[in-house]
Amino acid sequence: MTKIFFDTEFTGLHKNTTLISIGLVSECGKSFYAELTDYDTNQVDDWINKNVISNLLIKEGSEIGKELPNTKIVIGTINSVKDYLSEWLSQFEDVEMWSDCLSYDWVLFCQIWGHAFNVPKNIYYIPFDICTLLKLKGIDPDISREDFALEFFNSLESSFLIGKKHNALFDAFIIKESYYRAVLS
């Protein structure tokens, strides 16, 4: 089963939140990043603007694909993102999803397809949480993930993303590296 580490950014910690971006990184190094154009901009407050919107990667004229050659990069509505993400996920036979404090992430991931019963069939229906793994390994689950995953910052792949906390792709890479560091502890 292939592990995929993912993160989402969204318009707030409330029941009507909408998805702004999603990043996924597979254990084999393939990644997916999407920014949505149809999130509810009325829900964007100063914190979201400063910490999330300012860290979106796709800018007009951007050549982000050259910086991240193994990444499928998409910008569009939730329906177009669903199509591209479904296609990207289809390259994996069976998928185990991992995130960090995944309550909102998992709900928003499932919402891309309308609800959990429409998620692609190769996705295992139980998601896994890096916080629980850290706790079981005797590591404080409130530890800074960036500090914990220090080796990540030394990789060539990460240079473009350094300092992009609250960017879904950056955070997905951090979750992946935190997972492996925790497992090896």
C-alpha positions as CSV (number, residue, x, y, z in Angstrom):
1,M,0.0,0.0,0.0
2,T,1.4,3.4,-1.0
3,K,1.5,6.1,1.7
4,I,0.4,9.6,0.6
5,F,1.0,12.5,2.9
6,F,-1.4,15.4,2.4
7,D,-2.4,18.8,3.7
8,T,-5.1,21.3,2.9
9,E,-5.4,25.0,3.5
10,F,-8.9,26.4,3.9
11,T,-10.9,29.5,4.9
12,G,-11.2,28.9,8.6
13,L,-11.8,26.5,11.5
14,H,-15.6,26.3,11.2
15,K,-18.2,24.0,9.7
16,N,-18.7,26.1,6.5
17,T,-15.0,26.3,5.6
18,T,-14.0,26.0,1.9
19,L,-10.9,24.6,0.4
20,I,-8.2,27.0,-0.8
21,S,-5.4,24.5,-1.7
22,I,-4.3,20.9,-1.3
23,G,-0.9,19.3,-1.5
24,L,-0.1,15.6,-1.6
25,V,3.3,13.8,-1.6
26,S,3.7,10.1,-2.2
27,E,6.3,8.0,-0.5
28,C,7.8,7.4,-4.0
29,G,8.4,11.2,-4.5
30,K,5.5,12.0,-6.8
31,S,3.4,15.0,-5.7
32,F,0.3,16.9,-6.5
33,Y,-0.6,20.5,-5.8
34,A,-3.8,22.4,-6.5
35,E,-5.1,25.9,-5.8
36,L,-8.8,26.3,-6.0
37,T,-10.4,29.4,-7.6
38,D,-13.9,28.9,-6.1
39,Y,-13.3,29.1,-2.4
40,D,-15.5,31.5,-0.4
41,T,-13.5,34.7,-0.4
42,N,-15.9,36.2,2.1
43,Q,-14.5,33.9,4.7
44,V,-10.9,35.1,4.2
45,D,-9.8,37.1,7.2
46,D,-6.5,38.9,7.9
47,W,-4.8,35.7,9.3
48,I,-5.8,33.7,6.2
49,N,-4.6,36.4,3.9
50,K,-1.2,36.8,5.7
51,N,-0.5,33.1,6.4
52,V,-2.2,31.2,3.6
53,I,-3.1,33.4,0.6
54,S,0.4,35.0,0.6
55,N,2.0,31.5,0.5
56,L,0.1,30.2,-2.6
57,L,2.5,29.2,-5.2
58,I,0.8,29.7,-8.5
59,K,1.2,33.2,-9.8
60,E,0.5,34.6,-13.2
61,G,3.5,33.8,-15.4
62,S,4.9,31.4,-12.8
63,E,7.2,28.6,-13.8
64,I,6.6,26.6,-10.7
65,G,6.7,23.4,-12.8
66,K,10.4,23.9,-13.4
67,E,11.0,24.2,-9.7
68,L,9.0,21.0,-8.9
69,P,9.4,18.7,-11.9
70,N,7.7,15.6,-10.2
71,T,4.6,17.6,-9.2
72,K,1.3,17.8,-11.0
73,I,0.2,21.4,-10.6
74,V,-3.4,22.5,-11.1
75,I,-5.4,25.7,-10.6
76,G,-9.2,25.6,-11.0
77,T,-12.6,25.0,-9.5
78,I,-13.2,22.1,-7.1
79,N,-14.7,20.1,-10.0
80,S,-11.6,20.4,-12.2
81,V,-9.3,19.7,-9.3
82,K,-11.4,16.6,-8.6
83,D,-10.8,15.4,-12.1
84,Y,-7.0,16.0,-12.1
85,L,-6.6,14.6,-8.5
86,S,-8.6,11.5,-9.4
87,E,-6.3,10.9,-12.4
88,W,-3.2,11.5,-10.3
89,L,-4.4,9.1,-7.6
90,S,-5.2,6.4,-10.2
91,Q,-1.4,5.7,-10.7
92,F,-1.4,4.1,-7.3
93,E,-2.9,0.6,-6.7
94,D,-3.8,1.0,-3.0
95,V,-3.4,4.3,-1.0
96,E,-3.1,5.0,2.7
97,M,-3.7,8.7,3.5
98,W,-1.7,10.4,6.2
99,S,-2.1,14.0,7.5
100,D,-1.4,16.1,10.5
101,C,-4.3,17.0,12.9
102,L,-6.4,15.7,10.0
103,S,-10.0,16.4,11.1
104,Y,-10.5,19.2,8.6
105,D,-8.1,17.9,6.1
106,W,-9.9,14.5,5.7
107,V,-13.4,16.1,5.6
108,L,-12.2,18.6,2.9
109,F,-10.4,15.8,1.0
110,C,-13.6,13.8,0.9
111,Q,-15.7,16.9,0.0
112,I,-13.7,17.2,-3.3
113,W,-15.8,14.2,-4.4
114,G,-19.0,15.3,-2.7
115,H,-18.7,12.9,0.3
116,A,-16.6,10.0,1.6
117,F,-18.5,7.3,-0.4
118,N,-17.4,8.9,-3.7
119,V,-13.6,9.0,-2.9
120,P,-11.7,6.9,-5.5
121,K,-11.9,3.2,-4.6
122,N,-8.1,2.8,-4.3
123,I,-8.1,5.1,-1.2
124,Y,-8.3,3.2,2.1
125,Y,-11.3,4.5,3.9
126,I,-9.4,5.1,7.2
127,P,-7.0,8.1,7.2
128,F,-4.0,8.2,9.6
129,D,-2.8,11.0,11.7
130,I,0.8,11.9,12.3
131,C,-0.1,13.4,15.7
132,T,-1.2,10.0,16.9
133,L,1.9,8.4,15.6
134,L,4.1,10.9,17.4
135,K,2.2,10.3,20.7
136,L,2.6,6.6,20.4
137,K,6.3,7.0,19.8
138,G,6.7,9.1,22.9
139,I,7.2,12.3,21.0
140,D,5.3,15.5,22.0
141,P,2.6,15.8,19.4
142,D,2.8,19.6,19.8
143,I,6.4,19.7,18.6
144,S,7.3,22.0,15.7
145,R,7.0,19.8,12.6
146,E,9.5,22.0,10.8
147,D,12.2,21.6,13.5
148,F,11.4,17.9,13.8
149,A,11.7,17.3,10.1
150,L,15.0,19.2,9.9
151,E,16.6,16.8,7.3
152,F,13.8,17.8,4.9
153,F,15.3,21.3,4.7
154,N,18.6,19.9,3.5
155,S,17.1,18.2,0.4
156,L,17.3,19.9,-3.0
157,E,13.6,19.3,-3.6
158,S,12.6,21.6,-0.7
159,S,14.7,24.7,-1.6
160,F,11.8,26.3,-3.5
161,L,9.4,25.7,-0.7
162,I,11.5,26.7,2.3
163,G,9.6,29.2,4.5
164,K,6.2,28.4,3.0
165,K,4.5,27.2,6.2
166,H,0.7,27.1,5.6
167,N,1.3,26.2,2.0
168,A,-0.4,22.8,1.5
169,L,2.5,21.3,-0.6
170,F,5.2,22.4,1.9
171,D,3.2,21.1,4.8
172,A,2.6,17.7,3.0
173,F,6.4,17.4,2.6
174,I,6.9,18.2,6.3
175,I,4.3,15.6,7.2
176,K,6.1,13.0,5.1
177,E,9.4,13.7,6.7
178,S,7.9,13.8,10.2
179,Y,6.4,10.4,9.6
180,Y,9.7,8.9,8.6
181,R,11.6,10.5,11.4
182,A,9.0,9.3,13.9
183,V,9.0,5.7,12.5
184,L,12.8,5.6,12.8
185,S,12.8,6.9,16.4
